């Protein structure tokens, strides 16, 4: 058995999640770009995405996409494309063209660099132009500027293919994906299409946060590409944030396991003058008297945010964490906890990203 802390990947549950989300998208004639960055490009995850026939496999990091390419080649699978979903860096242009069939873009300077590199190696690179509809992350904020960019790609950058346009909502500004926002994107597409004299292949309306519109039947027909990661890896946001329960999906395809290293009855309110913690934060505490507490070997360095861990066992409550320790309340546990016991936690998107990216967190595949 692998030492803790470790992430346990249940491959059958992940496969079911992928099939479920694929089925939802394809039933609405929406293409699926499966995003593997949430699991940090774990080889087995990449392999499963390929085996399950995800048509576009995407990430924000070239290192993940390079692995996807290598695994696909080793498997003899070429029935998928790869997409970079973070705006390319100027210093990685050659790798973008080499490893990515598609990239999302919002800077004409970068698009010209992509065109030069694609011409140099004799390829046509596909691009989706991003528009910022209010979430205030990537994309053209001035619509006219974005349309001008799209026209230059179409008419002047001969080694680029203008595949479509897209937007991102919910990741920074927490802006909700609504029918009105999607109609705004469609209006931009129609203006571009009128000027170039053809239909764009893809209108990409976002990621997991756009799935509720599909499930509610309110997604406008022209939105036909979604970039989905969390809903395939964890399927937690759909239930917790939007109340959609998908009976064929599991929220525990990935779990975090940590070992108990101390069990003591302790005060619940720190004793002494309260200052700042190891991360420069000042906390408030509730005095609940003496309670049984346990320490786990694993902390913020390993999973990021203790408040976003979900204990599997009843009677376990997260109290807090430091770099390498997690403090839990076990007063109400139904069994007697022992040193060396391993406790299991379900993950959110944030804790999955951190834990699978930590060199000190192992990976067990079942």
N, C-alpha and C positions, 0 to 999 in steps of 0.2 A: 504494500500500500504506500502511495506517495505521501511524503511529509506535507504538513500544512504550513502556511495557508495555501490553499489550492482552489482553482476553479474546476468544477466538474461539468463536462459537456455531455449531455444526453443526445446522442446523434439521432435517435428515432424521433424524439420530440422536435428537434430542429427540422428534420425532414417534413414532419407533419405541418409545422408552421409555414414552411416555404410553400408547400402544396396548397395550403389553405389560402394564403395571400395571393399566390399565382391564380388560383381559381376565381377569387373575387375580382381581380384586375381583368383577367381575360374574359370573364362573363360580361364585362362592361366595355369590351374592346379597348382596353387600356394596356399598353406595353409596360413591362416591369423592368426597372433597373434595380437590381438587388445590391444593397450597400453593405460591404463587409467591414467597414472601418470600425463599427461598434465593437467588433471582436478582434480588432487590431490585426486583421489578415491572418488569423490562425489557419495553418495549412489544412486541417481537417474541415474547417468551415468553408474554405475556398473550394475544396474538393466536393463537398456536399452541394454547394450552390451550382457547380458545374454539372454534377450528376443529376440534379433535379431539373435541369434544363432552363435555368434562369438565363434569359436571352441577352441581357446586358449586365455585366458584373462591374461594380463601381466602388470607388473609394476616393478619399481626399488626399491620399498619399501614394506616391509613385511606388514606394517599396512594397505596398500591398498589391498593387496592380502587377508589378513585376512577378511576384509570387504566383498570382493567378495565372499569368501567361505560362510560367514554367510548369505549373501543375497541369494545366490544360494540355500542354505539349507532351508531358510524360504520360498522360492518360489517353493521348491520341484524340482529344476532343477539341474541335475547332468551331463548334456550333454556337458560339457566343461572341459578343463584342465586349470591349472594356471601355470604361468611361471615367475620366478624372472629374470629380465633382467639386474640387476647390479650384479657384482661378489659378492658372499656371504661373509659377515663378519664372522670371526671365532666365534664371540660372538652370532651369530644368527643361528647357524647350526641346533639346534633342531627345531626352527620355520620354517626354510627352508624346512626341511624334512616333518614337520607336515602340512604345508599349501601350499607348492608348489609341483606340479607334476614334473616340469622341472626347471632347473636353468642353466644359462650361467656361464662357468667357465674358468679360465686361470691359476690356481695355483694347483699343485698336492697336496700340503699340505691340502688345503681346500677340495679337492676331497676325500682324505683319511678320513678326518673328516666326510664328508657327508656319506661315506660308513659305517663308524663305527656307526653313529647315525641311519642310515637306517636299519642296521643289528640289532641294539638294539631294535627297535620298529617293526621289522618284515616287512619292506617295501622295495620296489625297487624304487629308485629315478632316474629319467631320467636326463641326462646331455648333454649339447651342448658345445663342446670345441671351444673357441674363438681364432681366429688368427688375428693379427694386420697386415693389408695390407698397412699401411702407414698413417692412420689417427692419430696414436700415442695415442690412449686411451687404452682400454683393449685389451687383447689378446696376444698370443705368438708371439713375433717378430722373434724369431729363429724357423723356420719351423720344423727342426729336433727335437727340444725340445718339440714342440706341438704334433708332431706325436708320440714321445716316451710316452708322457702323455696319449694320446688316447689309445695306446697299453696297458698301465698299467690298465686303466679303463676297457678295453675289457677283458683282461685276468686275472686280479688279484683282482679287486674290484667288488666282486660278487653281492653286493647290489646296484650297480649302473648300469644303462643301457646307453651305448653310443648311444645316439639318433642321433647325427650328429655333424656338425661343423658349425661355423658361423663367421661373421665379422661385424664390425661397421665402417661406413664411413660417414663423413660429420659433426659429432657432435662436435668434437674438432678441428681437423686439417683442416676441410672444404674440405676434399678430395672428389672429385666427384665419384659417382658410375658409373663405365664404364663397358663395355663388357669385356675389358681386365682384370679388377680387378676381375670380376666374374669368368672368366676363370682361374685366379690364384687360387681362392678358390676351384674350381672344380678339379684342378690338385692336390691340397693337399688332397682332399677327395679321389681321385682315388688312391693315394699312400697309404693312410690308408686302403682303401678297399682291395687293393691287399694283404696287410699284415694280415688283419683279416679274409679274405675270405668271405666277405659279403658286400652288399650295405648298406650304411648309409641311414636312413630314411629321414633326413632333411639336406639340405644345405641352411643355412639362410644368405641371401645376404644383410641384412640391414633393413632399415625402409622406411619412406616416401621418402627419397632421392633416393631409388631404384625404385620407381614406374614409373618414366619416361621411364625406359628401358622396362617395361611391356607395357606401352602405345605406345611406339615407335616400339614395336615388336622386340627388340634387346636383350631381356633378355635370356641368355642361358637356355636351357630346364632343366638342372639339378638343377638350383636354384628354390627351391620349398617351401620356408618359408620366409615370410617377417613379421617384427615386426613394426606395423604401428599404430601411435597415431595421429600426427598432421593432416594427410590427412582425418581422420575420424572425428576429433573434429572440425577442422576449414577449411580444404581444401584450405588454403591460399597459402602455399608454392608452390603447383603445378602450380598455375596461375602466381604468382608474380616472382618466381625464374626460372621456366622452361617453362612457356607459355602454359601449358595445362589447358584448360577451360573445366570443367566437368559440363555439363548443369543440371545434376540431383543433384548436390551438392551445399551446401550453405556455404558461408564464415562467416555467422553471426548466427550460432547456439548458440554462446555465445557472449554476449555484456556487456560492462561495462557502468553503469549509475552513474553520479556524479551531485551533486546539486550546483547551482550558489550561492555564498555567498557574492560576491562583484562585482560591475560594476563601473569602473572609466575610465576617459580619463587620460592617463599617458604618460610620456616620454618613449621611447623605448630603450634608452641608460642609464645605471645606472649612477647616479650622485655622484661623489666622486672618491677616489682612489680604484681601483679594486684589491681585494685580492683573497682569496679562499672562495668557498661556503661552506655550511654546511657539505658537503661530501668530503671536501678537494680538490675540483677540481677548476681549473681556466678556465673560459669561455671567449669566444669572443662574442661580441654583435654588432648588426647592428643598426645604428641610422636611424630610419624611421620617426622621428618626433613624434608628439603627435598622439596616437592611442587609440581607445576604447579597453579596456581589461577587462577580467572577471577572478575572482578567483573561483575555484571549490574546494569543500571539499573532498579531496582525493589526495594523492601524491605518491611519490616513495615507501613509506612503503607499500602502498596498491597494486601497480601494477608494480613496478620495473622501467620500462624504458618509460619515457614520449614520446620519439621519435618513439616508437612502438605502440602508440595508433592511431587509424584511426577515425577521427571525421565523424559522419554520416551526420551531417547537413552542408550544403554549407555555406561558409563564416567563418567557425571556423578553426583556426589554432593553433596548440600547440606551445607555446613560450618556456615553460620550467616548472620545478617543483622543489619543495623542499620536505621534508619528508611528509608533510600533506596537501600541497596546489599544485594545478595545475594552471598554468597561461596560459590563452588562449587569442588570438587576435580575437575580434568579430566585428571589424570595418566594415567588408564586409558582415555581416549577412543580410539576406533579411528581417528578422523580428526584432522587438524590443525585446531584451532579458530582462528578469525581474529577480529580486531576487527571489530565490525559484524555478526557472525553473530547469528542469533536462535535461542534455545533454547526448547523447548516443555515445558510441565509439565501433567500432569493434576492435577485439583483434588479436594479433599475438600469436604464441606459447609462447614466453617469457612472455608477459603480462597476458596470460591466466594462466600460471603456478603460477605467483606471486599472482594474484588477487584471484584465487580459494584457495590459501594457506594462505591467510591473515584472521586472526580471526576477523578483523574489517570490512571486506567486506561481505555483506549479499549475500544470494542466493535466487533468485526468479525463480520458475519453471512454465513455461507456456506451 
